[in-house]
């Protein structure tokens, strides 16, 4: 696998929520520094629900893009879904919590699926897109930064599978939409290196 695009977004106006967003991302051919809070120059507006050290970087795969291009019947440029990094040969649904992606100078760790909101629907000019995104089960993954450094297009990406219990990001996404969840499943999720927002929610439910 390799990095196909590196995308950063500046603050822009949007007709939803706070009226501002960083979802409109553009690809850059330059090397970009990835710190514990994400990519340098990338705007994160809704900090209550996005960003932070556990959701610092959002990744998506070329196979996911190809599927969406067929589904929407149009070509999609990188950054359309607000991802920071697009990776070749990566089916996001195959990723598990705790999996790591070694990009050379940078190492990421998968912490959660992307749960879509109205901002994505507005970005896609489709008020029903949240439901379409969930139905497609191509969530992409949020990651924490284990090793900081620079990345750029062409960097080789190596998947290091989590050695503990393997739980896919899709299983966590499915649980998010379930009306109830049993305590054994909650305990399983809490045993994984999930993001702090999910951890707090599950600890409250437990």
C-alpha positions in Angstrom: 0.0 0.0 0.0 1.0 3.6 -0.4 -0.2 7.1 0.3 -2.1 8.4 -2.7 -3.0 11.8 -1.3 -2.4 13.9 1.7 -5.3 16.4 2.3 -5.6 19.4 4.6 -8.6 21.8 4.9 -8.8 25.5 5.8 -11.8 26.9 7.8 -14.7 27.6 5.4 -18.3 28.6 5.7 -21.0 26.0 5.6 -24.7 26.1 5.9 -25.0 23.8 8.9 -24.2 23.6 12.6 -21.8 26.4 13.6 -21.6 27.8 10.1 -17.9 26.8 9.8 -16.1 23.6 8.8 -12.8 22.1 7.8 -14.3 19.3 5.8 -13.3 20.8 2.4 -9.9 19.4 2.1 -7.4 19.8 -0.7 -4.5 17.5 -1.7 -1.0 18.7 -1.4 2.2 17.4 -3.0 4.4 18.8 -0.3 5.5 16.9 2.8 3.2 17.5 5.8 4.1 17.2 9.4 1.8 15.0 11.5 1.7 15.8 15.1 -0.3 14.3 18.0 -3.2 16.6 17.2 -3.1 16.0 13.4 -1.7 17.4 10.2 -0.2 20.9 10.3 -2.5 23.4 8.7 -5.6 21.2 8.9 -8.6 23.0 10.4 -10.8 21.2 13.0 -13.8 23.2 13.9 -16.2 21.0 15.9 -13.7 20.0 18.5 -16.4 18.6 20.8 -17.1 15.8 18.3 -14.0 15.7 16.2 -10.2 15.8 16.5 -8.0 15.5 19.6 -5.2 13.1 20.1 -7.5 10.0 19.7 -9.0 11.2 16.4 -6.1 13.2 15.1 -6.1 11.7 11.5 -8.8 10.4 9.3 -7.9 7.8 6.7 -9.8 6.4 3.7 -9.0 3.9 1.0 -8.9 4.0 -2.8 -11.3 0.9 -3.0 -13.8 2.9 -0.9 -13.5 5.8 -3.4 -13.9 3.5 -6.4 -17.1 2.1 -4.8 -18.5 5.5 -4.1 -17.7 6.7 -7.6 -19.8 3.8 -9.0 -22.5 4.4 -6.5 -22.7 8.2 -7.1 -21.9 7.8 -10.8 -19.3 10.5 -10.9 -15.6 10.9 -10.4 -14.6 12.0 -6.9 -11.5 14.0 -6.1 -9.3 13.1 -3.1 -10.5 14.9 0.1 -14.2 14.6 -0.8 -15.0 12.7 2.4 -12.8 15.0 4.5 -10.1 12.4 4.9 -6.5 13.5 5.7 -4.9 10.5 4.0 -6.0 8.3 1.1 -4.3 4.9 0.9 -4.2 2.5 -2.0 -5.5 -1.0 -1.7 -7.1 -0.3 1.7 -10.6 -1.5 2.3 -11.5 0.5 5.4 -14.0 -2.1 6.6 -11.2 -4.6 7.1 -9.4 -2.4 9.7 -9.7 -3.3 13.4 -9.3 -1.2 16.5 -5.6 -1.2 17.4 -4.3 -1.9 13.9 -1.3 0.3 13.1 -0.3 1.9 9.8 3.5 2.4 9.5 4.1 5.2 7.0 7.8 5.4 7.4 8.3 8.4 9.7 4.8 8.3 11.0 2.8 5.5 12.7 -0.9 5.7 13.2 -3.2 3.6 15.4 -6.8 2.9 14.5 -9.2 4.1 17.3 -12.7 4.4 15.8 -14.9 4.4 12.7 -16.1 7.7 11.3 -19.6 8.4 12.4 -21.2 10.7 9.8 -23.0 13.8 10.6 -25.0 16.6 8.9 -21.7 18.3 7.9 -20.9 15.4 5.6 -24.4 15.5 4.1 -24.0 19.2 3.4 -20.6 18.6 1.9 -22.2 15.9 -0.4 -25.2 18.1 -1.3 -27.5 15.3 -0.2 -29.6 15.6 2.9 -30.0 11.8 3.0 -26.3 11.1 2.6 -25.8 10.2 6.3 -28.1 7.2 5.9 -26.4 6.3 2.6 -23.0 6.4 4.2 -24.1 4.2 7.1 -25.7 1.7 4.8 -22.6 1.5 2.7 -20.5 0.5 5.8 -17.4 2.2 4.3 -16.7 4.4 7.3 -13.0 5.1 7.1 -11.0 5.2 10.3 -9.9 7.8 12.8 -6.4 7.3 14.2 -4.1 8.5 17.0 -0.6 9.3 16.2 1.9 6.9 17.8 5.0 8.3 16.1 5.0 11.9 14.7 6.8 13.0 11.6 6.3 14.0 8.0 4.3 12.2 5.3 3.8 12.8 1.6 2.4 11.2 -1.5 4.1 8.0 -2.4 5.1 6.9 1.1 4.8 3.1 1.5 2.2 2.1 4.1 2.6 -1.2 6.1 -0.4 -2.6 8.1 0.6 -4.0 11.5 -2.4 -6.0 12.8 -3.5 -5.6 16.4 -2.3 -8.6 18.4 -5.2 -8.6 20.9 -8.8 -9.4 20.2 -9.6 -8.2 16.7 -12.7 -6.1 16.5 -13.5 -4.3 13.2 -14.3 -0.6 13.1 -17.6 -1.7 11.4 -18.6 -3.6 14.5 -18.1 -0.5 16.6 -20.1 1.5 14.1 -22.9 -1.1 14.2 -22.9 -0.9 18.0 -23.2 2.9 17.9 -26.5 2.6 16.0 -27.9 -0.3 18.1 -30.7 0.8 20.6 -29.0 -1.2 23.3 -25.7 -3.1 23.9 -24.9 -5.9 26.3 -22.3 -5.5 29.0 -20.0 -8.2 27.7 -19.7 -6.3 24.4 -19.1 -3.0 26.3 -16.3 -4.7 28.3 -14.8 -6.0 25.1 -14.8 -2.6 23.5 -13.2 -1.1 26.7 -10.4 -3.6 26.5 -9.4 -2.1 23.2 -7.4 1.1 22.4 -10.6 3.0 21.4 -10.9 6.7 21.3 -11.6 8.7 24.5 -15.1 9.8 23.3 -16.2 6.2 22.8 -14.5 5.1 26.0 -16.3 7.7 28.1 -19.6 6.8 26.5 -19.1 3.0 27.2 -17.9 3.6 30.7 -21.0 5.6 31.4 -23.2 2.8 30.0 -21.3 0.1 32.0 
